[in-house]
């Protein structure tokens, strides 16, 4: 992909300026022109949650990280803020799902071992099934 500025942005250490985006009307533009027009699409990360965003998060990042995040946000047609919120929320939900699976597995393992150590006494239906099986097989 060639950039509109002839590659000068990449030589200046700004490789994400070569990124092209297509808006919903099919207009192709560079990230640089999208930033100048300030027409980037924003998306609500959780349509179910209508609570106002009152809390803040801050983080120090490198120039390379910011360039990567801006490029990814542009590719998805989102503002940097919306992209970061959606990405962090997805990562948090994935981490919690993985934790819950491990927690459930630990709980289930304990229940299973307890059942092996002290099995329940067979009920009437099971005793009749065993008797029927023994009669049929001759055991």
HELIX and SHEET records of a PDB file:
HELIX    1   1 UNK A    8  UNK A   11  1                                   4    
HELIX    2   2 UNK A   15  UNK A   18  5                                   4    
HELIX    3   3 UNK A   31  UNK A   37  1                                   7    
HELIX    4   4 UNK A   63  UNK A   75  1                                  13    
HELIX    5   5 UNK A   80  UNK A  117  1                                  38    
HELIX    6   6 UNK A  124  UNK A  137  1                                  14    
SHEET    1   A 2 UNK A  20  UNK A  22  0                                        
SHEET    2   A 2 UNK A  28  UNK A  30 -1                                        
END                                                                             
